Amino acid sequence: MTALPQATLVTVDEDYAGQRLDNFLIRQLKGVPKTHVYRIIRSGEVRVNKGRAHADTRVEAGDIVRLPPVRTSERAEQKAQAMQSVMTEVARHGASSTVGGYAPAAEFPILFEDDFLLAIDKPAGVAVHGGSGVSFGIIEQLRMARPEADFLELVHRLDRETSGILLIAKRRMALKLLQEQFRERETDKVYLALVSGNWPANQRVIDKALHKYLLPNGERRVKIVPNDHPDAMRSVTLVKVKTPIAANPLAPATPFTLLEVTIKTGRTHQIRVHLAGEGHPIAGDDKYGDFELNKALQRSSAGSASLKRMFLHAWSLKFNHPKTRKAVQLQASLPEELQQFLPSRHSSSPEETGNS
């Protein structure tokens, strides 16, 4: 265990105003076990404006918090070193079984960055956070790459198999305001999805309830259920045909449609389940897709590029900046592996076929 030599005084800034004292301390005292954090609060060693406080006390901007000498956990330090070691291997070899597929280095292509937020172009095959059999995800990798950053938190999530725009807040204030925009549906987020079959141009709204459940092996799945189902969650998806795509040589009997998809409710796997429920599953979807078609599209062919991932991409995002309140419009081009799968006249820039 490593001891801090003496008590320190920390002034709460506006980013942490309204946060519980225990959560504030856990972030300030990185590597200190949570049990010890609660112990020093109960003992009165932690002071807020020279007075005792409770774990659920809300700190305010300008508060002076006394942090007593504490010991950091060697286990926490060892975990950080182990993660760094894994990341070194990932950077060296380009992939690692511990992150469930393709895993680039700790930094990702940046679409926008300032003092308040970071927008990256997330590659497919990388989880946004650790859990569910994944040792760590993008947010952990970014924290490792930016040890000087006091605050990095996911504003929203993308499925591991989905690529595209991902927002990370660099201040607590930005996190709260951006998440509020997502909750109140004040953002404009458009996905590009390639589905099998000819999508009817007049089919623009899918309003069908979804229910999340677990398979016997513990894996998450989602299905469409009647609105009066006891666990039904109303789910609304808007669909616009971007361009019809001719049948691919790997599956000559199947035409495709490139869609612009906007979700008005952020349910797990919503786009994938809604599109599949209409009889037009996303190409390459290994959970709700056409498995025989997926196999055909994965084959190598001299005359056509194969598709080895799900064709779903978070393409465009519009929101109000948390500080300036001015509109920010971001766009992430289709990744090369998806561009190559489209006919050559569309592969360079799907934006040329129409704008949202």
SULHUHU-V110161 format. One record per residue. N is the residue number from 1. SS is DSSP state (2 for helix, 1 for strand, 0 for the rest). PSI is psi in radians with two decimals (NA if undefined). OMEGA is omega in degrees with one decimal (999 if undefined). Layout:
[[N SS PSI OMEGA] [N SS PSI OMEGA]]
//
This chain:
[[1 0 2.48 -179.7] [2 1 2.17 -175.6] [3 1 2.41 169.4] [4 0 2.43 -168.2] [5 0 -0.55 -174.8] [6 0 2.94 178.4] [7 0 2.60 177.5] [8 1 2.71 177.7] [9 1 2.26 -178.3] [10 1 2.29 176.6] [11 1 2.22 -179.4] [12 0 2.19 176.1] [13 0 3.06 -171.9] [14 2 -0.41 179.6] [15 2 -0.46 -176.4] [16 2 0.09 179.4] [17 0 2.29 -180.0] [18 0 -0.06 179.6] [19 0 2.55 175.3] [20 1 2.57 -178.6] [21 2 -0.73 -178.1] [22 2 -0.74 179.1] [23 2 -0.64 176.9] [24 2 -0.76 -178.9] [25 2 -0.69 -179.8] [26 2 -0.65 178.0] [27 2 -0.65 -179.2] [28 2 -0.66 -174.6] [29 0 1.12 -177.9] [30 0 2.34 -179.5] [31 0 -0.13 178.2] [32 0 2.24 -179.5] [33 0 2.50 -178.5] [34 2 -0.63 -180.0] [35 2 -0.63 179.5] [36 2 -0.62 177.2] [37 2 -0.82 -179.6] [38 2 -0.55 179.4] [39 2 -0.78 -177.9] [40 2 -0.41 173.6] [41 2 -0.84 -178.5] [42 2 -0.62 -176.7] [43 0 -0.21 -178.7] [44 0 0.10 178.8] [45 0 -0.48 174.2] [46 0 2.28 179.9] [47 1 2.47 174.0] [48 1 2.01 -175.3] [49 0 0.75 176.7] [50 0 0.10 179.2] [51 1 2.77 177.0] [52 0 2.73 -179.0] [53 0 2.88 179.3] [54 0 2.90 -178.7] [55 0 -0.60 -177.2] [56 0 0.14 175.0] [57 0 2.36 178.6] [58 1 2.16 178.7] [59 0 2.63 -179.9] [60 0 2.76 178.7] [61 0 2.29 -179.2] [62 0 -0.23 176.6] [63 0 2.52 174.9] [64 1 2.06 -178.1] [65 1 2.20 176.9] [66 1 2.17 176.6] [67 1 2.06 -179.0] [68 0 2.91 173.6] [69 0 2.28 -179.3] [70 0 2.92 177.8] [71 1 2.31 176.1] [72 1 2.61 -177.2] [73 0 2.20 175.6] [74 2 -0.57 -179.9] [75 2 -0.71 178.4] [76 2 -0.73 179.0] [77 2 -0.69 179.3] [78 2 -0.66 178.8] [79 2 -0.74 179.2] [80 2 -0.71 178.7] [81 2 -0.67 179.6] [82 2 -0.72 178.3] [83 2 -0.68 179.2] [84 2 -0.66 178.8] [85 2 -0.76 178.5] [86 2 -0.74 -179.3] [87 2 -0.61 177.8] [88 2 -0.73 178.8] [89 2 -0.70 179.0] [90 2 -0.79 -179.8] [91 2 -0.62 -176.3] [92 2 -0.74 -172.8] [93 2 -0.24 176.3] [94 0 -0.14 179.3] [95 1 2.79 178.3] [96 1 2.36 -180.0] [97 2 -0.35 -177.1] [98 2 -0.28 179.9] [99 2 0.27 170.9] [100 0 0.51 177.0] [101 1 -2.66 -176.9] [102 1 2.23 -178.1] [103 0 1.86 178.2] [104 0 -3.07 179.4] [105 0 3.08 -171.1] [106 0 -0.46 176.7] [107 0 2.62 -176.7] [108 0 2.79 -179.6] [109 0 2.22 -175.1] [110 1 2.21 177.0] [111 1 -0.52 -179.3] [112 1 2.47 174.8] [113 1 2.39 169.3] [114 0 -2.81 -176.4] [115 0 -0.19 -172.1] [116 0 -0.53 -176.9] [117 1 2.84 178.8] [118 1 2.28 175.1] [119 1 2.16 -179.4] [120 1 2.84 175.1] [121 1 1.72 -175.1] [122 1 2.28 174.3] [123 0 2.73 175.3] [124 0 2.68 176.0] [125 0 0.02 -179.8] [126 0 2.21 177.8] [127 0 2.62 178.9] [128 0 -0.39 177.1] [129 0 2.84 -180.0] [130 0 2.81 -179.8] [131 1 2.94 178.2] [132 0 0.78 177.4] [133 0 0.01 178.5] [134 1 2.21 -175.9] [135 0 -0.74 177.9] [136 0 2.89 -178.5] [137 0 -2.80 -175.3] [138 2 -0.77 -175.2] [139 2 -0.67 177.0] [140 2 -0.67 179.4] [141 2 -0.72 179.1] [142 2 -0.70 178.7] [143 2 -0.65 178.0] [144 2 -0.64 -178.1] [145 2 -0.35 -176.6] [146 0 1.17 -176.8] [147 0 -0.34 -179.6] [148 0 -0.22 -177.3] [149 0 2.19 178.5] [150 0 -0.43 -172.6] [151 0 2.10 172.3] [152 0 2.00 -178.0] [153 1 2.53 176.5] [154 1 2.29 174.7] [155 0 -0.64 179.9] [156 0 -3.07 -176.3] [157 0 2.74 170.6] [158 0 2.58 174.0] [159 0 2.67 179.2] [160 0 -0.65 -175.7] [161 0 -0.17 -177.0] [162 0 2.42 175.9] [163 1 3.00 171.6] [164 1 -2.79 -169.0] [165 1 2.23 177.0] [166 1 2.23 -179.0] [167 1 2.39 175.5] [168 1 2.25 178.4] [169 1 2.45 179.0] [170 0 -0.06 175.2] [171 0 2.61 -179.7] [172 2 -0.72 178.6] [173 2 -0.75 -179.8] [174 2 -0.70 178.6] [175 2 -0.87 -177.8] [176 2 -0.80 -176.1] [177 2 -0.66 178.6] [178 2 -0.75 178.5] [179 2 -0.58 176.1] [180 2 -0.69 176.9] [181 2 -0.70 177.9] [182 2 -0.75 -179.9] [183 2 -0.71 -176.9] [184 0 0.11 177.8] [185 0 0.67 179.0] [186 0 -0.03 177.0] [187 0 2.78 176.8] [188 1 1.76 -173.8] [189 1 2.15 -176.2] [190 1 2.31 175.6] [191 1 2.68 167.1] [192 1 2.24 -179.4] [193 1 2.33 174.8] [194 1 2.09 -178.2] [195 1 2.74 177.0] [196 1 2.55 178.6] [197 0 3.01 178.5] [198 0 1.84 -179.7] [199 0 2.26 179.6] [200 0 2.22 -174.9] [201 0 -0.46 -178.7] [202 0 -0.03 177.4] [203 0 1.67 -171.6] [204 0 -0.35 -176.2] [205 1 2.27 172.0] [206 1 1.99 -178.5] [207 1 1.45 -177.1] [208 0 2.33 -177.6] [209 0 2.60 179.6] [210 1 2.68 177.2] [211 1 2.26 -179.6] [212 1 2.36 179.7] [213 1 3.05 -178.8] [214 1 2.42 171.4] [215 0 2.88 178.7] [216 0 -0.50 179.7] [217 0 0.08 177.2] [218 0 -0.01 -179.0] [219 0 2.47 -179.0] [220 1 2.47 171.6] [221 1 2.78 -179.9] [222 1 2.50 177.5] [223 1 2.74 176.0] [224 1 2.35 -179.9] [225 0 2.83 176.3] [226 0 2.69 -178.6] [227 0 -0.49 -178.3] [228 0 0.13 175.7] [229 0 2.40 -175.6] [230 0 -0.47 -179.8] [231 0 0.34 -177.7] [232 0 2.40 173.5] [233 1 2.05 -178.5] [234 0 2.37 -175.7] [235 0 2.24 -176.4] [236 1 2.21 179.2] [237 1 2.32 177.0] [238 1 2.37 -174.0] [239 1 2.38 176.3] [240 1 2.27 178.0] [241 1 2.17 176.4] [242 1 -0.87 175.8] [243 1 2.44 171.0] [244 1 2.57 179.9] [245 1 2.27 179.9] [246 0 2.79 178.7] [247 0 2.48 179.0] [248 1 2.50 178.6] [249 0 -0.47 179.0] [250 0 -0.39 178.2] [251 1 1.26 -170.8] [252 0 -0.32 -178.3] [253 0 -0.02 -173.4] [254 0 1.95 171.4] [255 0 2.88 179.2] [256 1 2.89 175.0] [257 1 2.25 174.3] [258 1 2.15 -174.7] [259 1 2.60 163.7] [260 1 2.17 -174.7] [261 1 2.28 176.6] [262 1 2.28 178.5] [263 1 2.30 177.7] [264 0 -0.20 174.3] [265 0 2.37 -174.2] [266 0 1.18 179.5] [267 0 2.71 175.9] [268 0 2.24 176.0] [269 0 0.41 -173.3] [270 2 -0.90 -177.5] [271 2 -0.79 -176.1] [272 2 -0.79 -177.0] [273 2 -0.73 179.7] [274 2 -0.80 -178.7] [275 2 -0.73 177.8] [276 2 -0.64 179.8] [277 2 -0.40 177.1] [278 0 0.08 179.3] [279 0 0.22 -179.4] [280 0 1.29 -178.3] [281 0 2.72 178.1] [282 1 2.34 177.8] [283 0 2.26 177.5] [284 0 0.01 179.9] [285 0 2.02 -175.9] [286 0 0.01 179.0] [287 0 -0.73 -174.8] [288 0 0.17 -173.2] [289 0 -3.02 174.9] [290 0 1.79 -169.8] [291 2 -0.64 178.6] [292 2 -0.71 177.2] [293 2 -0.74 178.6] [294 2 -0.75 179.2] [295 2 -0.74 -179.4] [296 2 -0.68 -177.0] [297 2 -0.31 179.9] [298 2 -0.24 -176.4] [299 0 2.58 176.1] [300 0 2.44 179.5] [301 1 2.44 -179.9] [302 0 -0.43 -175.8] [303 0 -0.06 -176.5] [304 1 2.53 176.3] [305 0 2.47 178.0] [306 0 2.87 178.0] [307 0 1.91 -174.8] [308 0 0.23 179.8] [309 0 2.99 177.0] [310 0 2.37 -178.6] [311 0 1.29 175.4] [312 1 2.20 -171.0] [313 1 2.20 175.5] [314 1 1.71 -163.8] [315 1 -0.78 -172.5] [316 1 2.51 178.7] [317 1 2.25 177.0] [318 1 2.30 -179.4] [319 1 2.99 176.7] [320 1 2.31 -179.8] [321 0 2.36 -175.1] [322 0 -0.40 -179.3] [323 0 -0.94 -175.4] [324 0 -0.37 -176.6] [325 0 0.15 176.7] [326 0 2.63 -178.8] [327 1 2.38 174.9] [328 1 2.20 179.4] [329 1 2.07 -179.5] [330 1 2.64 175.5] [331 1 2.38 178.6] [332 0 2.03 -179.4] [333 0 2.68 176.2] [334 0 2.37 176.2] [335 0 2.75 -175.4] [336 2 -0.70 -176.1] [337 2 -0.40 175.2] [338 2 -0.68 177.1] [339 2 -0.72 -177.4] [340 0 -0.48 -177.1] [341 0 -0.41 179.6] [342 0 2.74 174.6] [343 0 2.65 -171.7] [344 2 -0.54 -177.6] [345 2 -0.28 178.8] [346 2 -0.20 -167.8] [347 2 -0.50 -175.2] [348 0 -0.64 -176.4] [349 0 1.78 178.5] [350 2 -0.32 178.7] [351 2 -0.45 -177.0] [352 2 -0.34 -176.4] [353 2 -0.07 -179.9] [354 0 2.66 179.5] [355 0 2.69 178.7] [356 0 NA 999]]
//
